[in-house]
Amino acid sequence: MAATRILLVDNGSLRPEATLALRRLSEEVGQLLSQPVLPISVLHSHKIDPTLLGGEPAIIFEQAVQTAKQDGIEELVVLPLFIGHSLALTEYLPKVFAEARAGKMQLRIREPLFDPRDLAELPGMLIDNLQSTGWTKGSGTVFLCDHGSPTPKVTMCRNTLAAVLRKELGLKADELIPCSMERREGPEYDFNQPLLADALKQAKGEVVILMLFLLPGRHAGPDGDVATIAKEHAPAGVPCKLSPLLGTHPHLPALLEQRYRFVPRVQTAKLVGIAALLLSFALAIVMKSHLPPSLQNLFGFLLVQVGVIAGVVALAFRYLRSKHRNKS
């Protein structure tokens, strides 16, 4: 029995094509990892008629946790098919796992696809998808469109990607516009602005909607909500194209493999401080029994100095690391 079980987890959809695409992707990632990767949804997909899924019912996270518990799995690793740290990852999955009372089984949630430390892979995939539409610089306006989120950090991912794409492609702010398909009501969700329907009014030349969506479904399918909004709100007579979804990009399986293999390390600053402290205590105990009284005070003084230096190094490291992340 494997001690670890890997789940490729998407948000879930009532459309069978989303689950089928998730299954294909999980097989590709599993081949790269040389171990099974199970396609799992947060919600919704278990309601799909199994006859539309080759006779195999879709599985949601709650069911997957219970099965892992029964199978005696020690570690459940979630590989998120999400752009950013959505509430599904930060709140819902941990809540469901805790309610399952899984005993000694551990839940590990890997990083989502957007990584501020690596602003090459995901933007490169978006550029490939954009260019596959036939877009060329100066031909029109690009709208980087995501679903919309109740979490500012997720929208920050979209806006950061837009800034990176503008820089890489040499575009101005009005040539590549980040936007959301929809948003929740209330001023606290204004960070999602602009909506796609409103942003389309700024179009100059042809319209290309660069899809920040992963799998097909009610929103991102050929006749989904994004396509409908484009038809209804794009300027009359202006050509309008939708890019492929990120889930179809040939590099996505490799990116997911990277996310699985990368485990965030304990902060180096903390390790330095802890190691220095433990070393000081150990040396104090060992050396005190061997040094003459006249040297013990000097040795104690030196240990204090080592501790102070280690603390300063740790604080400096944390400060520089936080500045680097803010720039990213």
C-alpha positions as CSV (number, residue, x, y, z in Angstrom):
1,M,0.0,0.0,0.0
2,A,1.4,3.4,-1.0
3,A,2.0,5.7,1.9
4,T,1.4,8.8,-0.3
5,R,-1.6,9.5,-2.6
6,I,-1.5,12.4,-5.1
7,L,-4.6,14.2,-6.1
8,L,-4.8,16.7,-9.0
9,V,-7.6,18.9,-7.8
10,D,-9.6,21.4,-9.9
11,N,-12.6,23.5,-8.8
12,G,-15.1,21.3,-10.4
13,S,-17.8,21.7,-13.0
14,L,-21.2,20.2,-14.0
15,R,-19.9,19.8,-17.5
16,P,-18.5,16.4,-18.4
17,E,-15.8,17.9,-20.7
18,A,-14.1,19.5,-17.7
19,T,-13.8,16.1,-15.8
20,L,-12.7,14.3,-18.9
21,A,-10.0,17.0,-19.5
22,L,-8.9,16.7,-15.9
23,R,-8.6,12.9,-16.3
24,R,-6.4,13.3,-19.3
25,L,-4.2,15.8,-17.6
26,S,-3.8,13.7,-14.5
27,E,-2.7,10.7,-16.6
28,E,0.0,12.9,-18.2
29,V,1.2,14.2,-14.9
30,G,1.2,10.7,-13.5
31,Q,3.5,9.5,-16.3
32,L,6.0,12.3,-15.6
33,L,5.9,11.4,-11.9
34,S,6.0,7.6,-12.5
35,Q,3.1,7.2,-10.0
36,P,-0.7,7.5,-10.1
37,V,-2.3,10.9,-9.9
38,L,-6.0,10.9,-9.2
39,P,-8.3,13.5,-10.9
40,I,-10.4,15.1,-8.1
41,S,-12.7,18.1,-8.0
42,V,-13.4,20.4,-5.1
43,L,-17.2,20.2,-5.7
44,H,-19.9,19.8,-8.4
45,S,-18.5,17.1,-10.7
46,H,-19.9,14.2,-8.7
47,K,-23.3,15.3,-9.9
48,I,-22.5,14.5,-13.6
49,D,-24.2,11.5,-15.0
50,P,-21.5,8.7,-15.1
51,T,-22.7,7.6,-18.5
52,L,-21.3,10.9,-19.8
53,L,-17.9,10.0,-18.2
54,G,-17.3,6.6,-19.7
55,G,-19.3,5.0,-16.9
56,E,-16.8,6.1,-14.2
57,P,-18.3,8.6,-11.7
58,A,-16.3,11.8,-11.0
59,I,-14.9,12.1,-7.5
60,I,-14.9,15.2,-5.2
61,F,-12.4,15.9,-2.5
62,E,-14.6,14.9,0.4
63,Q,-15.0,11.4,-1.1
64,A,-11.3,11.2,-1.9
65,V,-10.4,11.9,1.7
66,Q,-12.7,9.2,3.0
67,T,-11.3,6.7,0.6
68,A,-7.8,7.6,1.5
69,K,-8.7,7.2,5.2
70,Q,-10.1,3.7,4.6
71,D,-7.1,2.7,2.6
72,G,-4.7,3.7,5.3
73,I,-2.9,6.4,3.3
74,E,-0.4,8.3,5.4
75,E,0.0,11.4,3.3
76,L,-2.5,13.1,0.9
77,V,-0.8,15.5,-1.5
78,V,-3.0,18.0,-3.3
79,L,-1.6,19.2,-6.6
80,P,-3.8,22.3,-7.3
81,L,-5.1,23.0,-10.7
82,F,-5.6,26.6,-9.7
83,I,-3.9,29.9,-10.8
84,G,-3.6,31.3,-7.3
85,H,-4.3,30.7,-3.6
86,S,-8.1,30.6,-3.8
87,L,-10.3,30.1,-0.8
88,A,-10.8,26.5,-2.0
89,L,-7.1,25.8,-1.2
90,T,-6.7,28.0,1.9
91,E,-10.0,27.3,3.6
92,Y,-12.3,24.7,2.1
93,L,-9.9,21.8,1.6
94,P,-8.3,22.0,5.0
95,K,-11.8,22.3,6.6
96,V,-13.1,19.2,4.8
97,F,-9.9,17.3,5.7
98,A,-10.2,18.3,9.4
99,E,-13.9,17.3,9.5
100,A,-13.0,13.8,8.1
101,R,-11.0,13.1,11.3
102,A,-8.4,11.4,9.3
103,G,-6.2,10.5,12.2
104,K,-2.5,10.4,11.5
105,M,-3.0,11.1,7.8
106,Q,-1.4,14.4,6.7
107,L,-2.7,16.8,4.1
108,R,-0.1,18.5,2.0
109,I,-1.2,21.2,-0.5
110,R,1.4,22.2,-3.1
111,E,1.7,25.6,-4.6
112,P,-0.7,26.7,-7.3
113,L,0.4,27.5,-10.8
114,F,1.3,31.2,-10.3
115,D,4.6,31.6,-8.6
116,P,6.0,35.1,-8.1
117,R,9.5,33.6,-7.9
118,D,9.2,32.2,-11.4
119,L,7.6,34.7,-13.8
120,A,8.7,32.9,-17.0
121,E,6.8,29.6,-17.2
122,L,3.2,30.7,-16.9
123,P,3.6,33.9,-18.9
124,G,5.3,31.9,-21.6
125,M,2.4,29.6,-21.9
126,L,0.0,32.5,-22.1
127,I,2.1,34.1,-24.9
128,D,2.0,30.8,-26.8
129,N,-1.8,30.7,-26.5
130,L,-2.1,34.3,-27.5
131,Q,0.1,33.9,-30.6
132,S,-1.8,30.7,-31.6
133,T,-4.8,33.0,-32.3
134,G,-2.9,34.8,-35.0
135,W,-2.5,37.9,-32.9
136,T,0.4,40.2,-33.8
137,K,1.6,43.3,-32.1
138,G,-0.6,46.3,-33.2
139,S,-3.4,44.1,-34.5
140,G,-5.8,44.9,-31.7
141,T,-6.5,44.7,-28.0
142,V,-5.7,41.8,-25.7
143,F,-8.0,41.1,-22.7
144,L,-6.4,38.8,-20.1
145,C,-9.6,37.4,-18.6
146,D,-10.0,35.4,-15.4
147,H,-13.2,34.2,-13.7
148,G,-13.1,36.8,-10.9
149,S,-12.4,36.0,-7.2
150,P,-13.4,37.0,-3.7
151,T,-9.7,36.9,-2.8
152,P,-7.5,39.9,-3.7
153,K,-4.4,37.6,-3.8
154,V,-5.9,35.7,-6.8
155,T,-6.7,38.9,-8.7
156,M,-3.1,40.0,-7.9
157,C,-1.9,37.0,-9.8
158,R,-3.9,38.1,-12.9
159,N,-2.6,41.7,-12.7
160,T,1.0,40.6,-12.2
161,L,0.7,38.3,-15.2
162,A,-0.7,41.2,-17.3
163,A,2.2,43.4,-16.3
164,V,4.7,40.7,-17.2
165,L,3.0,40.1,-20.5
166,R,3.0,43.8,-21.4
167,K,6.8,43.9,-20.7
168,E,7.6,40.8,-22.7
169,L,5.4,41.8,-25.6
170,G,6.2,45.5,-25.6
171,L,2.6,46.5,-25.1
172,K,1.0,49.6,-23.5
173,A,-1.6,49.5,-20.8
174,D,-4.5,50.0,-23.2
175,E,-3.2,47.2,-25.5
176,L,-3.4,44.5,-22.9
177,I,-6.1,44.8,-20.3
178,P,-6.6,42.5,-17.3
179,C,-10.3,41.8,-16.5
180,S,-12.7,39.5,-14.8
181,M,-15.6,37.6,-16.3
182,E,-17.7,38.3,-13.2
183,R,-17.5,39.5,-9.6
184,R,-19.4,39.5,-6.4
185,E,-21.6,42.5,-5.4
186,G,-20.2,45.0,-3.0
187,P,-17.4,47.6,-2.9
188,E,-15.2,45.1,-1.1
189,Y,-14.9,43.2,-4.4
190,D,-14.0,46.2,-6.6
191,F,-10.5,44.8,-6.9
192,N,-11.9,42.5,-9.6
193,Q,-12.5,45.5,-11.9
194,P,-12.8,45.9,-14.8
195,L,-15.3,43.3,-15.9
196,L,-14.9,41.9,-19.4
197,A,-18.2,43.3,-20.5
198,D,-17.0,46.9,-19.6
199,A,-13.4,46.4,-20.7
200,L,-14.5,45.4,-24.2
201,K,-15.6,49.0,-24.8
202,Q,-11.9,50.0,-24.8
203,A,-11.1,47.7,-27.7
204,K,-9.1,49.1,-30.6
205,G,-8.7,46.8,-33.6
206,E,-9.5,43.1,-33.3
207,V,-10.4,41.7,-29.9
208,V,-8.4,38.7,-28.5
209,I,-9.5,37.3,-25.1
210,L,-6.6,35.6,-23.5
211,M,-8.1,33.0,-21.3
212,L,-6.8,32.7,-17.8
213,F,-9.0,29.6,-17.4
214,L,-7.7,26.0,-17.2
215,L,-10.5,23.6,-18.2
216,P,-13.6,23.8,-20.4
217,G,-17.0,24.2,-18.7
218,R,-19.9,26.5,-18.3
219,H,-17.7,29.6,-18.2
220,A,-14.8,28.7,-20.6
221,G,-16.4,26.3,-23.1
222,P,-16.9,27.1,-26.8
223,D,-20.3,28.5,-26.0
224,G,-19.6,29.4,-22.4
225,D,-20.1,32.6,-20.5
226,V,-16.9,34.3,-21.7
227,A,-17.8,33.6,-25.4
228,T,-21.3,34.9,-24.8
229,I,-20.1,38.1,-23.1
230,A,-17.7,38.7,-26.0
231,K,-20.5,38.3,-28.6
232,E,-22.8,40.6,-26.7
233,H,-20.3,43.4,-25.7
234,A,-17.5,43.5,-28.3
235,P,-17.8,46.6,-30.6
236,A,-20.0,45.9,-33.6
237,G,-18.1,44.6,-36.6
238,V,-14.9,44.0,-34.6
239,P,-13.3,40.5,-35.0
240,C,-13.2,38.7,-31.7
241,K,-11.1,35.6,-30.9
242,L,-10.7,33.5,-27.8
243,S,-7.3,31.9,-27.0
244,P,-7.0,28.2,-26.1
245,L,-7.3,27.3,-22.4
246,L,-4.2,26.9,-20.3
247,G,-5.2,23.3,-19.6
248,T,-4.5,22.4,-23.3
249,H,-1.0,23.8,-23.3
250,P,1.6,21.0,-23.8
251,H,3.9,22.4,-21.0
252,L,1.2,22.3,-18.3
253,P,1.9,18.7,-17.2
254,A,5.6,19.5,-16.7
255,L,4.7,22.6,-14.7
256,L,2.5,20.5,-12.5
257,E,5.3,18.1,-12.0
258,Q,7.5,20.9,-10.9
259,R,4.9,22.0,-8.4
260,Y,4.7,18.5,-7.0
261,R,8.5,18.2,-6.6
262,F,8.9,21.6,-5.1
263,V,8.3,21.6,-1.3
264,P,8.5,25.0,0.4
265,R,11.5,24.9,2.7
266,V,11.4,26.0,6.3
267,Q,12.6,29.6,6.4
268,T,16.4,29.6,6.3
269,A,16.5,32.4,8.8
270,K,14.7,30.3,11.4
271,L,17.0,27.4,10.7
272,V,20.1,29.6,11.2
273,G,18.8,30.9,14.5
274,I,17.8,27.6,15.8
275,A,21.0,25.9,14.8
276,A,23.1,28.7,16.3
277,L,21.1,28.5,19.6
278,L,21.5,24.7,19.8
279,L,25.1,24.8,19.0
280,S,25.7,27.4,21.7
281,F,24.1,25.3,24.3
282,A,25.9,22.2,23.2
283,L,29.3,23.9,23.2
284,A,28.6,25.5,26.6
285,I,27.8,22.1,28.2
286,V,30.8,20.3,26.6
287,M,33.4,23.0,27.1
288,K,32.4,24.1,30.6
289,S,33.6,20.7,31.9
290,H,36.9,21.1,30.2
291,L,37.9,24.7,30.6
292,P,39.6,26.2,33.6
293,P,37.4,28.7,35.6
294,S,39.5,31.6,34.3
295,L,38.5,30.9,30.7
296,Q,34.9,30.0,31.3
297,N,33.7,33.6,31.5
298,L,35.6,34.4,28.2
299,F,34.0,31.4,26.5
300,G,30.5,32.5,27.7
301,F,31.1,36.0,26.3
302,L,32.1,34.5,22.9
303,L,29.0,32.3,22.8
304,V,26.8,35.4,23.4
305,Q,28.6,37.2,20.5
306,V,28.0,34.2,18.2
307,G,24.3,34.2,19.1
308,V,24.0,38.0,18.4
309,I,25.7,37.6,15.0
310,A,23.5,34.7,14.1
311,G,20.4,36.7,15.1
312,V,21.5,39.7,13.0
313,V,22.2,37.4,10.0
314,A,18.8,35.8,10.4
315,L,17.0,39.2,10.6
316,A,18.9,40.5,7.6
317,F,18.1,37.4,5.6
318,R,14.4,37.8,6.3
319,Y,14.4,41.5,5.4
320,L,16.1,40.9,2.1
321,R,13.9,38.0,1.3
322,S,10.7,40.0,2.0
323,K,12.0,42.8,-0.3
324,H,12.7,40.3,-3.1
325,R,9.1,38.9,-2.8
326,N,7.6,42.4,-2.8
327,K,9.5,43.2,-6.0
328,S,8.2,40.0,-7.5
